[in-house]
Amino acid sequence: MMAKIFARKFNKSSYFCLESWRKPCRVSDVKILTLESSTPIQAMMLISFCSDKPPYDVTLALTLLLSIGCGLGENVFMSQHIILESIANFRQLGGLIAANGRKIRANCLFRCSALDRLNEPDTQQLAQLAGVTILDYRDIHEAQAKPDRIVAGGDYLNVPANPPDLAVDVKVVEFLPQAIEALDVDRFMTQLYQQLPFNNPAWHQLIATLSHPETNTVIQHCAVGKDRTGIGCAITLLVLGCEESVIIDDYLATNGRLESIGQQALAQWPVAVSEKAQANFRQLLSVDKAWLVAAFTEIKQRYVSIDQWLEQEYGVTAQQRQTIQDKWLEA
């Protein structure tokens, strides 16, 4: 295997090529991690050497690179995009176009449903990411009933994002069939989205997490990863300077990803449940452009601009927004 080790200096003006060599090794003895970059060097292969013979130690490689000045803000990740087979609605925000045409860094910002069903191979994938913070937007009782699997080295924060108005409780998977049958889904969801962006402690924590210098990976989730997570990711993308059309497209990507969760929930319903209740439930497990637009419209009705809303509701100044963008966007 021919490989090179690169480390980027903090001034981002030069690269060190530490060593280039050819050595025989087994796939099980070496792990190759890559870091996407907008520079001419599109991928940096990080391979450690703790002796003259395999196995090579990835941890030692990262320690070496950091010690000579590899930027702490640069997330390290596998050569292929991370795909979790055990978690519904798992995807990343990486690659989306944000402020000034800059792309969001790959394999740094993720969204998904709850991580209670995370299997061992997927757990190992997440454990390879640097500086992981998991933001769980479920209510406390939801998180206790179906706790997330622990990701080694990661920080877990349970920050409920449900609005205080119980009339628009977001925990749709807990609704009884009778209540779902009588529900006007569009009206209910519109009211929910009109409330979620305001006076919400979860979004204060989101901004703090995105700003934290030691956080290199953020995973946002709720129960199914569409409403609370949808607004959390919309706020993330607004802070990063994405157009509303980009945010809406990402939001709509949820559709078609929640069949497994829907089937599991419906399997527990009584056989005699009406078709209307089942249809309403399936609609509740979808997303609709009109619902997210309702959130944007409500923001613009209450505030002069998105910038004003971000600053007055969540303290995001222009300087902090620029700092967050520089952290999570490609150079």
C-alpha positions as CSV (number, residue, x, y, z in Angstrom):
1,M,0.0,0.0,0.0
2,M,1.4,3.4,-1.0
3,A,0.4,6.2,1.4
4,K,1.4,9.6,2.5
5,I,0.7,11.4,5.8
6,F,-0.3,15.0,5.6
7,A,-0.9,17.5,8.3
8,R,-2.3,21.0,7.7
9,K,-0.8,23.9,9.7
10,F,-3.2,26.3,11.4
11,N,-2.4,29.0,9.0
12,K,-3.7,26.7,6.2
13,S,-0.9,27.9,3.9
14,S,1.3,24.8,3.7
15,Y,1.3,21.1,4.1
16,F,3.9,18.7,5.6
17,C,4.5,15.4,3.8
18,L,5.9,13.3,6.6
19,E,6.6,10.0,4.9
20,S,5.9,8.1,1.8
21,W,6.5,4.3,1.7
22,R,5.3,0.9,0.4
23,K,4.6,-1.8,3.0
24,P,2.6,-5.0,2.9
25,C,-0.3,-5.1,5.3
26,R,-3.7,-6.7,5.9
27,V,-6.9,-4.7,5.5
28,S,-7.7,-5.6,9.1
29,D,-4.4,-4.0,10.3
30,V,-4.9,-0.6,8.9
31,K,-7.7,1.9,8.7
32,I,-7.7,4.8,6.3
33,L,-9.5,8.0,7.3
34,T,-9.9,10.8,4.9
35,L,-10.7,14.5,5.3
36,E,-12.4,16.3,2.5
37,S,-11.0,19.7,1.7
38,S,-11.6,22.4,-0.9
39,T,-7.8,22.7,-1.3
40,P,-5.9,21.0,-4.1
41,I,-5.3,18.1,-1.8
42,Q,-8.8,16.6,-1.7
43,A,-8.1,13.8,0.8
44,M,-5.5,13.4,3.5
45,M,-4.7,9.8,4.3
46,L,-3.9,9.3,7.9
47,I,-2.0,6.1,8.6
48,S,-0.1,5.6,11.8
49,F,3.1,3.6,12.4
50,C,3.9,2.5,16.0
51,S,6.5,0.1,14.8
52,D,8.1,-1.3,11.7
53,K,5.5,-4.0,11.4
54,P,1.7,-4.0,11.3
55,P,-0.7,-3.5,12.9
56,Y,-0.6,0.3,12.6
57,D,-2.4,2.4,15.2
58,V,-4.9,5.0,14.0
59,T,-5.0,6.7,17.4
60,L,-1.2,7.3,17.3
61,A,-1.5,8.8,13.9
62,L,-4.1,11.3,15.0
63,T,-2.1,12.2,18.1
64,L,1.0,12.8,15.9
65,L,-0.9,14.9,13.4
66,L,-2.6,17.0,16.1
67,S,0.8,17.5,17.9
68,I,2.4,19.0,14.8
69,G,-0.5,21.4,14.1
70,C,-3.4,19.7,12.4
71,G,-6.4,21.9,12.9
72,L,-8.6,20.8,15.7
73,G,-11.6,22.1,13.8
74,E,-11.0,19.6,11.0
75,N,-13.2,16.6,11.5
76,V,-11.6,13.3,10.6
77,F,-13.8,10.7,8.9
78,M,-13.9,7.5,6.8
79,S,-13.3,7.6,3.1
80,Q,-16.9,6.8,2.3
81,H,-19.9,8.8,3.6
82,I,-21.3,7.3,6.8
83,I,-24.4,5.2,6.3
84,L,-26.1,3.7,9.4
85,E,-28.2,0.7,8.5
86,S,-29.8,0.4,11.9
87,I,-31.1,4.0,12.2
88,A,-34.1,5.3,10.3
89,N,-33.8,8.7,8.5
90,F,-30.1,9.0,9.1
91,R,-28.4,11.5,6.8
92,Q,-25.9,14.3,6.8
93,L,-26.0,18.0,5.9
94,G,-22.5,17.8,4.4
95,G,-22.3,19.1,0.8
96,L,-25.2,21.5,1.0
97,I,-24.5,24.9,-0.4
98,A,-24.3,27.6,2.3
99,A,-23.0,31.2,2.6
100,N,-21.0,32.6,-0.3
101,G,-21.3,29.3,-2.2
102,R,-19.3,27.4,0.3
103,K,-20.2,23.8,1.0
104,I,-21.0,22.3,4.4
105,R,-18.1,20.0,5.5
106,A,-18.9,16.4,4.9
107,N,-19.4,13.9,7.7
108,C,-19.7,16.6,10.4
109,L,-23.4,17.5,10.8
110,F,-26.0,14.6,10.9
111,R,-29.7,14.2,11.5
112,C,-31.7,11.1,12.3
113,S,-34.3,9.3,14.4
114,A,-33.5,8.1,17.9
115,L,-30.4,6.1,18.4
116,D,-31.9,3.4,20.7
117,R,-31.7,0.8,17.9
118,L,-28.1,1.6,17.0
119,N,-26.3,-1.7,16.3
120,E,-22.7,-2.5,17.0
121,P,-21.3,-1.9,13.5
122,D,-23.0,1.5,13.3
123,T,-21.8,2.4,16.8
124,Q,-18.3,1.7,15.7
125,Q,-18.7,4.0,12.7
126,L,-19.8,6.9,14.9
127,A,-17.0,6.2,17.4
128,Q,-14.5,7.0,14.6
129,L,-15.8,10.5,14.3
130,A,-14.0,13.3,16.3
131,G,-15.6,15.5,18.9
132,V,-19.1,14.1,18.8
133,T,-22.0,15.8,20.5
134,I,-25.5,14.2,20.3
135,L,-28.4,16.5,20.7
136,D,-31.5,14.5,21.7
137,Y,-34.6,16.7,21.3
138,R,-37.0,14.2,22.8
139,D,-38.8,14.8,26.1
140,I,-37.2,13.3,29.2
141,H,-39.6,10.4,29.4
142,E,-39.1,9.6,25.8
143,A,-35.4,9.4,26.2
144,Q,-35.7,7.3,29.3
145,A,-38.1,4.9,27.7
146,K,-35.9,4.3,24.7
147,P,-32.4,5.5,25.6
148,D,-29.7,6.2,23.0
149,R,-26.9,3.7,22.6
150,I,-23.7,5.2,24.0
151,V,-21.1,6.3,21.4
152,A,-17.6,6.0,22.8
153,G,-16.0,9.4,23.2
154,G,-19.2,11.3,22.5
155,D,-21.1,13.8,24.6
156,Y,-24.9,13.2,25.0
157,L,-27.3,16.1,25.7
158,N,-31.0,15.6,26.2
159,V,-32.5,19.0,25.4
160,P,-36.3,18.7,24.9
161,A,-37.6,20.8,22.0
162,N,-41.3,20.1,22.4
163,P,-43.4,23.3,22.6
164,P,-45.0,24.0,26.0
165,D,-48.5,24.1,24.4
166,L,-49.8,20.5,24.9
167,A,-52.4,21.1,22.2
168,V,-49.7,20.7,19.7
169,D,-47.6,18.0,21.3
170,V,-45.0,16.8,18.8
171,K,-44.8,13.2,20.0
172,V,-47.1,11.9,17.3
173,V,-45.9,8.3,17.6
174,E,-47.5,8.2,21.1
175,F,-50.9,9.3,20.0
176,L,-53.8,6.9,20.4
177,P,-55.6,5.7,17.3
178,Q,-58.8,7.4,18.3
179,A,-57.1,10.8,18.7
180,I,-55.3,10.4,15.4
181,E,-58.6,9.6,13.6
182,A,-60.1,12.8,14.7
183,L,-57.1,14.9,14.0
184,D,-56.9,17.6,11.3
185,V,-53.3,16.8,10.5
186,D,-52.5,19.8,8.3
187,R,-53.9,22.3,10.9
188,F,-52.2,20.5,13.8
189,M,-48.8,20.4,12.0
190,T,-49.0,24.0,10.9
191,Q,-49.6,25.1,14.5
192,L,-46.8,23.0,15.7
193,Y,-44.3,24.5,13.2
194,Q,-45.5,28.0,14.0
195,Q,-44.5,27.4,17.6
196,L,-41.3,25.4,17.4
197,P,-38.9,28.3,16.4
198,F,-39.6,30.5,19.4
199,N,-38.5,30.7,23.0
200,N,-37.1,27.2,22.8
201,P,-34.2,26.3,25.1
202,A,-33.1,23.5,22.8
203,W,-32.1,26.0,20.1
204,H,-30.0,27.9,22.6
205,Q,-28.1,24.6,23.3
206,L,-27.8,24.0,19.5
207,I,-26.1,27.3,18.9
208,A,-23.8,26.7,21.9
209,T,-22.9,23.3,20.5
210,L,-22.2,24.6,17.0
211,S,-20.0,27.3,18.5
212,H,-18.0,25.1,20.9
213,P,-14.4,24.8,19.8
214,E,-14.0,21.2,20.7
215,T,-17.2,20.0,18.9
216,N,-16.3,18.6,15.5
217,T,-19.4,16.4,14.9
218,V,-23.1,17.2,15.8
219,I,-25.8,14.6,15.6
220,Q,-29.4,16.0,16.0
221,H,-32.3,13.7,16.5
222,C,-35.7,13.3,18.2
223,A,-38.0,10.3,18.0
224,V,-38.3,10.0,14.2
225,G,-36.1,12.8,13.1
226,K,-38.5,15.0,11.2
227,D,-40.2,17.8,13.2
228,R,-38.1,18.8,16.2
229,T,-35.0,17.7,14.3
230,G,-36.4,19.3,11.2
231,I,-36.5,22.7,12.9
232,G,-33.2,22.2,14.6
233,C,-31.5,21.4,11.2
234,A,-33.4,24.3,9.6
235,I,-31.9,26.7,12.2
236,T,-28.4,25.1,11.7
237,L,-28.7,25.7,7.9
238,L,-30.0,29.3,8.4
239,V,-27.1,30.1,10.6
240,L,-24.7,28.6,8.0
241,G,-26.3,30.8,5.3
242,C,-28.2,28.3,3.3
243,E,-31.1,29.5,1.0
244,E,-34.6,28.5,2.1
245,S,-35.0,26.4,-1.0
246,V,-31.9,24.3,0.1
247,I,-33.4,23.9,3.6
248,I,-36.7,22.8,2.3
249,D,-35.2,20.3,0.0
250,D,-33.2,18.8,2.9
251,Y,-36.4,18.7,5.0
252,L,-38.4,17.0,2.3
253,A,-35.8,14.2,2.0
254,T,-37.4,12.7,5.1
255,N,-40.3,11.4,3.0
256,G,-39.9,7.7,2.3
257,R,-37.4,7.1,5.1
258,L,-39.8,6.3,8.0
259,E,-41.7,3.3,6.7
260,S,-40.0,1.0,9.2
261,I,-41.1,3.2,12.1
262,G,-44.6,3.5,10.8
263,Q,-45.0,-0.3,10.3
264,Q,-43.7,-1.0,13.8
265,A,-46.2,1.5,15.3
266,L,-49.2,0.3,13.2
267,A,-48.4,-3.3,14.1
268,Q,-49.3,-2.5,17.7
269,W,-52.6,-1.0,16.9
270,P,-55.9,-2.9,17.2
271,V,-57.0,-4.7,14.0
272,A,-60.2,-2.7,13.8
273,V,-58.6,0.7,13.6
274,S,-60.2,2.7,10.7
275,E,-58.5,3.5,7.4
276,K,-58.8,7.2,8.2
277,A,-56.8,6.8,11.4
278,Q,-54.1,4.8,9.5
279,A,-54.0,7.4,6.7
280,N,-53.7,10.3,9.2
281,F,-50.9,8.4,11.0
282,R,-49.0,8.0,7.8
283,Q,-49.4,11.7,7.1
284,L,-48.1,12.5,10.6
285,L,-45.0,10.4,9.7
286,S,-44.4,12.5,6.6
287,V,-43.2,16.0,6.0
288,D,-44.9,18.7,4.0
289,K,-43.3,21.8,2.5
290,A,-46.2,23.9,3.7
291,W,-45.4,23.0,7.3
292,L,-41.8,24.3,7.2
293,V,-42.9,27.3,5.2
294,A,-45.4,28.1,8.0
295,A,-42.4,28.3,10.4
296,F,-40.5,30.6,8.1
297,T,-43.6,32.8,7.6
298,E,-44.2,33.0,11.3
299,I,-40.6,34.1,11.9
300,K,-40.9,36.9,9.3
301,Q,-44.2,38.1,10.7
302,R,-42.7,38.4,14.2
303,Y,-39.3,39.8,13.1
304,V,-37.9,42.1,10.5
305,S,-35.5,39.4,9.2
306,I,-34.1,36.0,9.9
307,D,-30.9,37.7,11.3
308,Q,-33.0,39.7,13.8
309,W,-34.8,36.5,14.9
310,L,-31.6,34.6,15.4
311,E,-30.1,37.4,17.4
312,Q,-33.1,38.3,19.6
313,E,-34.3,34.8,20.2
314,Y,-31.0,32.9,20.5
315,G,-28.3,35.5,20.8
316,V,-26.6,34.8,17.4
317,T,-24.6,37.9,16.5
318,A,-23.2,38.6,13.1
319,Q,-19.7,37.8,14.5
320,Q,-20.8,34.5,16.0
321,R,-22.6,33.5,12.9
322,Q,-19.4,34.1,10.9
323,T,-17.4,32.1,13.4
324,I,-19.9,29.2,13.1
325,Q,-19.7,29.4,9.3
326,D,-15.9,29.3,9.3
327,K,-16.0,26.3,11.6
328,W,-18.5,24.1,9.6
329,L,-18.0,25.3,6.0
330,E,-15.3,24.4,3.6
331,A,-12.6,27.1,3.1
